[in-house]
Amino acid sequence: MQDTLTWLHSFIDKKDLTFDPNFGLIKIKHVLEKLGNPHLSYKIIHIAGTSGKGTTAWMISHLLQLCGQKVGLTVSPHIIDIRERCMINNSLISSSDFNQWVNFVRSIVNELHESFSFFEIMILVALVVFKQQWVDYAVIETWLWGRLDTTNVLTDKVCIITSIGLDHIHILGSTLDKIAYEKTMIVHNGNVCFTYRQWEEVDNTIYDTVRHQWWVLQLVDIDQSIDMDHFIWNHNVINASLSLAVVQFIQQRDWINCWEISIKDCPPFLGRYTKRKFGDKNVIYDWAHNVQKIKAFVNSIKEEFPYDQFTTIFACKEDKDLEAMLHILNKISSDIIVTSFGQWCGVSSVSKEQIEDTLSSSWIGYVYIENNQEAFQYALSLTTNHICITGSFFLVSELLPR
């Protein structure tokens, strides 16, 4: 396994943003041909959006499994184990199987002498694993792109557009309509696409795209009566409504007979409003990493703990709106501890100097502790009974107990 991980990690410095995206899609199509076009062996559900992709993918995967289907699921990034990127029936494959199919992809990639990113390699591995495991369905979320995403080589599929917001604006565009366009372009001729009514700019962009292409748009009504049970994060009612609508459509299209399915039968998604106890401290981990997700996370906190204050441990990437996110978190925080995470996949946390410069004119109070383990120990020493850890996938990954 270590040799496999070493090879995979060798692609981490090759950022997904440094290659020509159009050439990248042509390259991936060529590699898939060499691999035997594994993606043609199963039905695909393809998910794009700013927020809600991972949770929606998780719900759909579980609901289809409850219907007796064998399901492949790939999410990005992974929280604890790299095999989360190629799960079968929501469980990790064995290390030996993982090694075998990574090495198969490796043999083809090494023949081509092309430059690949980590995300590209892991998508190729997932598509191969799904074929070898004879899945009925593969649930696949995009990375940050849509139109130019590696996964957009997949053409015969059901599509979902989750919540659209302002994130990765230096890549996708600085307005909602530009971002919506990039995300919506995962939908190909003949596809059915599920979404819901959002901002006017987003809706208009989606409607314009429909008019110029041959695909079917299904607008989903948000069902506030869904029993969310352990899915406390309140934005999940949107993801749940989309998930149920998609699975019900697939049941009818593919003649799948099963008992009534329910969101409450899906286990919580690790890293989203995940709770742990440390002595008398309640700790909530949530990888909310943009303003839209932080708002939803804070609303959920306020709903469950309307009168309580939290010690907040926070870190984010360099390109995030640090001040806006901390301003929102300040509403639930008695103390804010800003920290860091280790560099991963070419991603760095915002530096102490950047934090000081950004917050120099702000009234937000905070302490900075660079080592996140030390930050956590400091939080445990404070009198507050509640701690939340948020701002980044990478921070949650490093602090969430194994």
N, C-alpha and C positions, 0 to 999 in steps of 0.2 A: 504493500500500500504506500510506503514512504516514497519509493521510486516513482510511482504514479503521481503522487501529490507534488513531488519535486518538478516533474515535467509540466504538470498543469500550472503550477505557480510560476513557471518560467515565462508564462504569457501575461502575468499580472502587470508588468511595466509597459506592456504594449496597449496603451489606452484605446478604448473603443472610439474615441473622438479624433484620432489622428489619421485614420485611413479615409480614402475617398469612398463615401457610402455607396454610391452607385456601383463602383467597381467591387465593393464588398459583397453586394447582393449577387452579382454575377459569379463571383468567386465561390460563394456558399452554394449556389445552385450546382456549380461544377463539382464541388466536393460531395454533395448529396448524390449526384449521379455515380461517382466513384464508390460511394457507400451502398449503392443499390436502391437509392431513393426510399429510405425507410419511412418517410413521412406519408407515403401513399398507402401504407398498410393499415391505417386506422383513421377514424373520424377525429376532427380537430375542433376545439373551442379556443379561440384566440382573443386575448383580452388586452386592451390598451386604455390608457387614461392617466391622469395625474395622481389620483388617490383611489384606493379601493381595489386595485388590481389583484394584489396578493390574497386579500380576504375573500374576494369574489371567486378567485380560482380555487381556493381552499374549500369554500362552501360547495361549489359545483362538483368538485372531485368527490367529496363525501356523499353528496346527494346521488350522484350517478352510481357510486359504489353501493349505496343503500338500495338502488334499483337492480342490483345483481350484476352490474357491469364491471369489467376490469379496466382500471383507469390509470393512466400515466399523468404525473403532475410535475411541472417544473416551475419553480419560483426563484426569484433573484432579488437581492443576494440571499445566501443562506445564513442562518443564525448560528447554528452550532456545528453542523456536519455538512460537508460538501455534497454528500449524497442526497441532501434535500432538493437538489436541482434535478433529480431524476427518480422521483419516488414512484412506487407501484402500489396502488390501493392505499395511498397515504402513509406508506411505510418505507423505510430505507431498504434498498437492496443490499445484498451481502457484499462484503469487501472484495471477495474473490470475483463475483460477477462484475462489480464496478471496475476492478483492475482489468478484467478480460475485455470489456467493451471500450474502455479508455485506450487500451493498447491497440485495439482494432482501428479506432479513429486515428490514433497516433501513427500507425503504419501508413495510412493513406495520406495524412497531412505531411509526413516527412518526405513523401515522394514528390510533393508539389512545389516545395521551396518557395512558398508564399508566406506573407506576414499575416498572423492571426492574432486576435484579441482573446482574452480569457473568456469573455461572454460568448464569442463565436464558438470556441472549442467546446464549452459546456453545453451549448444548445445542440451541437452535433452529437455529443455523447448522449444527451437525453433522447433525441430522436431515434438513435440506434438502439438504446436500451428499450424504448417503448416497443419497437418492432420485435426485438428478441424475446420480450416478455409477452408478446401476443395481446397487447391491450386492445380494448374495443374503442376507447376514447383517449385522447391526449388533451390535457388542459394546459395551455401555454400562455404565459404573460410576456408582454414585450419588456425590453429594458427601458430606456428613457425615450427612444425614438418612437415612431409609428411608421410613417411612410418609408423611412430609410432603415428601419430596425432589421437586424439579422433575421428575426423570425418572420419577416414579411415575404420570405420566399414561399411561405405556406399560403396556398391560394384557395383550396377547396375546404371551406370551414364555416362555422358559425362564429360571428364576431360580437364582441361586447365593448362598448365605450363607457367606462366608468366616469367618475367625477373629473371634470376638467378645471384646472386652476393654474395660477402663475407659478411655475417652477421650471428650472433649467432654461430660463429665458434667454441666456446667452447662446443656446443651441437651437431651441425650438421657436423662438420669437418672443417678443415682449408684450404681446396682446393675447387675449383669450381666443380671438378668432384665428390667429395664426397657429396657436398651439392646438386648437380643436381640429384645424385642417390637417396638421401633421399626424395627429392620433387617428383621425377618421380614415386616413388613407391606408389603413390596414385592410379595409373592406374592399374586396375584389368583385368583379362582375359575377352575378349569380349567388352571392352570399346573402345570408340574412343577418342583419345587425340589430342588436338590442341596446337600447339606451333609455334615458329618461329626460324629462324637461329640465334644463339647467339655466345658465345665464342666457340672455337673449342673443348675445354674440355667438355663443356656442351652438345654440339651437339653429340659428340662421345658417351658420357654416355647415352644419350637418345636413340641413334641408337642401342647400345649394349643391352639396356633393351628391346627394341622392338624385337630383334632377339631371346630373351630367353622367351618371353611371347606372348600369343595370343591376341594382341590388335592392333588397327589400328592407325597409326600416320598420322596426317594431318598437313603438314607444311604450315603456312600462310605467304603469301607475305605481307610485310608492305606497305600499300597504302598511300603514302605521299600526295595524292590529296584529302583525306578525309576532308570535311569541319568541322573543330573542333569547330568553332564558339567560344563559351564562355569557352571551355576547352583549356585554354591558355597553361597550363603545357605541354611542347612540347613532353615529353615522352609518352603522352596519345595517340599519333598516333599509337603506338604499341598496347596499350590496346584496342583502338578503332578497329583496324584491326582484332584482336583476337575476340572481342565481335561480330562484324558483321559476321565474318566467322562462329562462333558457332551458332548464331541465324538463319542464312541462312540455315545451315545444319539441325537444328531442324525444321525449316519451311518445308523443303523437306521431312524429315523423318516422321514427324507427320502430314503431310498434313494440314498445317496451311496456310490459305489464308488471306493475308492482303496487304494493300497498301505498297508502297516502304517505308522502314524505314531509318532513318537518325540519326547519332550520335548527330547532333545539336538539335534534339528534346529531348535529355536527359538533365535534369537540372544539374548544377554543383554539384559535390560531396562535401558536407560540410567538411571543414578542408583541402581540397586540393586546393591550390591557391585561397583561399577564401578572398574576398576584403571587407573592411569596411572603412568608413570615420569617423575621429575624428577631427572635426573642419577642418583645412586646411591640415591635415595629412592623407595620404593614408596608410592604414595598410593591409598587406598581411599575412594571416595565412596559414602555410603549415606544415603538420606533418612529413615531410621528416626526417627520423631518422636513416639513415645509409649513408655511403659515396656515394653509387650509387644514392640514392634519392636526396641527397643534390646537387650532380652534376647536375642532371636533373632540380632541382628547380632553381639553380643559372643560368643555361642556359636559362631558361624561363624568369627569371628576366632581364637578359642582352638583350634578344630578344625584350622584351616590353619596357624596360627602358635603352637603350644602353649607355646613357650619364649621368645617375643619380646614386647617391650614397644613400645607405640605412643605417638607424640605425638598427642594428640586435639585437634582443633579442633571446637568445639561452639557452637551457638546454637539457641535454641528460641523458640517463641511465648510470649506472656505467660501463657497459660492452661495451660501444661504443668507436669508434676511435675518441675521442674528438679533438685531434690535427689536424687530417686529415680533419675533417668536418669544423673546424674553419679556416683552411688554405684556403679551397674553398670559404667559406663565406666572407673571408677577401677581396676577389676580388670585391665585390659589396658594401662593408661596409665602411662608414666613422667612425662609432663607433660600437663597439661590447659590448653588455651587457650580461654577463653570469649570469644566475639566477638558480632557483631550482623549483621543483614542489613537492607537497605533496606525501607521500608514498601511493602507490595504488597497490593492488594485489601482495604485496611482492616486488614491484619495487621501487627503490630509485633513485633520481637524483644524479649525480656525486657531491661529496662534494667539498667545497672550498679548502680543503687541497689537494685533488686529482687533482683539476684544477691547483693549484699552482705548484704542483710537475710535472705534465705533461707538463705544458707550461713554466717551469723555464728556459729552454734553447731556447725557441722559440722567434721569433721577433714579434709575433702576439700581438697587443695591445688590452687590454680589461679592463672593470671594472666589479667587482663582486657585485651584489646586491641580497642578498639571497631571499627576498620576491618578487615574480614575479609581484605582483600588484604595488609595489614600483618601480620595474624596468620599468614597462610600463609607469608609471607617469613620471619617469626621461626621458624616450625616448621621450615622448610628449613635454618635456621642451626644447629639443635640436632643433637646427635650421633646421635640415634635414627634408624635406617634406615627405619622405617615411620611413616606418618602416616595417620590416619583422619579424615575430615570427615563429621560427622553431626549429627543433631538436628532438621533441618528441610529440607523441600523447597527453601525459599527460599535457604538457605545453600548447598546443593549446586548449585542453579541458578546462583548468582553466582560460584562458584569452579570449577565444572567447565569445563575448556577447551573452547572452541568448535571 
